[in-house]
Amino acid sequence: MNFSRTGAIVLRQLYLMRGSPARVLPLFAWVAIDIVLWGFITKYLNRVTASGFNFVPSLLGAVLLWDFSTRVMQGVTTTFFEDVWSRNFLNIFAAPLSIAEYLSGLVLSSIGTSAVGLVVMLALATTFFGLSFFGYGMALIPFLLVLFLFGIAIGIAGTALVLRFGPAAEWFVWPIPALISPFAGVFYPLATLPRWMQYVAYLLPPSYVFEGMRGIVAGRALQGSALVAGGCLAVLYVLAAGWFFRRIYRHAVRTGLIARYSAESIS
């Protein structure tokens, strides 16, 4: 793999952002709105409930972690969509660029954009709502890693769907985090879910992260085996997403679909 080609994908994204403030603003604007909104909701819940339970580390922490995973996914898909919207996708693969190099470029771009969002979320949650991530201890690192890998997997799978069905299919991609969140138990324990939803949840890496987070908030020890299982699932999803993208790309090249790319219809 040629890292200079991978770096070129990242460099192109940096040039796009430098030339357009409208592309920079969404990196932190929407996550800031989410943190402020949910921050005030948690303060309200702390005020009206008499249980003495602190909603900030459980509810606001869940929002922050889930937003991070969502931003990772969107970092991958948005970089891909920039090539689609500008009708530049064919030009990129006319160059001697391998699929692994291209996907690596998408991942590196996502790291940069999601890091900006994470810093903004941490700053707001800590400064204005007293959320201390030191309370999670060293578990915060594997939490973020599992969610990062899952976001990358969903992002790559989403780009493959758009590559297969055309640019209009991007509207299938944006709702994916919202569709997954009820099964992942972002805001509530998995025991709240019906049995069939719990079976689905056990197949989703984020469910292990949020269960572990709530356990730490409740004063229980982190179950390392559960977190390892979530990490292994996340790695498996990344590999499966890479295989899926490669298969879709080869199909698009073999059938000529890639040459008939059109923003007006789904092929």
Buried (B, 14 or more C-beta within 10 A) or exposed (E): EEEEBBBBBBEBBEEBBEEEEEBBEBBBEBBBEBBBEBBEBBBEBBEEEEEEEBBBBBBBBBBBBBBBBBBBBBBBBBBBBBBBEEEEBEEBBEEEBBEBBBBBBBBBBBBBBBBBBBEBBBEBBEEEBBBEBEBBEEBBEBBBBBBBBBBBBBBBBBBBBBBBBBBBBBEEBEEBBEEBBBBBBBBBEBEEBEEEBBEBBBEBBBBBBBBBBBBBBEEEEBEEEBBEBBBEBBBEBBEEBBEBBBEBBEBBEEEEBBEEBEEEEEE
